[in-house]
Amino acid sequence: NSGPKGVGGGTPTVVRWVIPHSFTQSKPQGVDFRVMLTFFEFYETLLGFVLHKLYHDLGVRYPLRISNDELKECSGGPVAAYCRVVEEE
């Protein structure tokens, strides 16, 4: 048995070292950010209206309300971002 040995004589541990590359952000000359901001504000308002309409059609209050106790139950792990509890009306 002449293979490599890890810590304590077990199997070796592979370590991957991630190093970020140097990045410089440059602002494109041909982009009008005021137009993009106007579009974003319009889109945000439109999306809010569409969500309100869809939730209203389902009989659910929008925006959803979550109590502190329910929020504490959902606070662990990556599922927390998706945790929504619908209150009974």
N, C-alpha and C positions, 0 to 999 in steps of 0.2 A: 504494500500500500504506500506508494511513493507520491501521492497527490498532495496538493497544497493543504495546509491545515489552518483553520481559523483560530479565533480566540478560544482557549480552553481545549484545543485539539479537535473542535467540531469543523463543520463546513465553513469555508471562507465567506465573508460578508462583502458584497459588492457595494461600493459607495459611488454615487453619481454626484459630481460637484457641478452645480449650475452657476455660471458666471454671466452676469448681464453684459451686453455689449454697450459701448458708449453710443449715446443717441442724442442727436441735436434736432430739435423740432424747428422746422422752418414753416412760416406762414405762406401759403400759396398766394401769388400775386393776382391770379385771375378769379378769385373767389370773393363775392360780396357777402360778408358775414351778416350785414343788416338784413339782406333778403332771407338768408338762412334762419335768422332769429325770428323774423316775421312768420315764416313758414312753420317754425317750431311752435310758436305761440298759437297759431291757427290749429295745428295738428293736435296740440295738447287739449285745446278747448273742444275740438271735434271728438277726440277720443273720450273725454269726460262725458260728453252728451250721449255718445253711442253706448258707453257702459251704463249710464243712468237708464237709458231706454231699455237695454237688454235686461238689466236687473229688475226694473219695474215690471216688464212683461212676465218675469218669473215670479213676481210677488215678493221680491227680496229688497230690503232697504239698501240704498247706495248713498254714500260709501258705507262699507261694512263697519260695524262697531264691534270691537273686541274688548272684553273686560280685562282688567289687570291680572286676574287669576288665570284666565284662559291664555293670556299672553305669556305668563310665566311657564305654563305647561308646554308651550311651543318654542321656548327660547333656546333649546339645546339642539345643536346640529344644523346641517344644511337645509333641513326641511322647514326651519323657522321662517324662511322667506316665503314659503308657500302656504303657511298655516293660516287659515281663515275660518272663523267660527261664526256662523250666521245666528243672530239673536232671534228668538221667538218674539213675534210682535203681539 
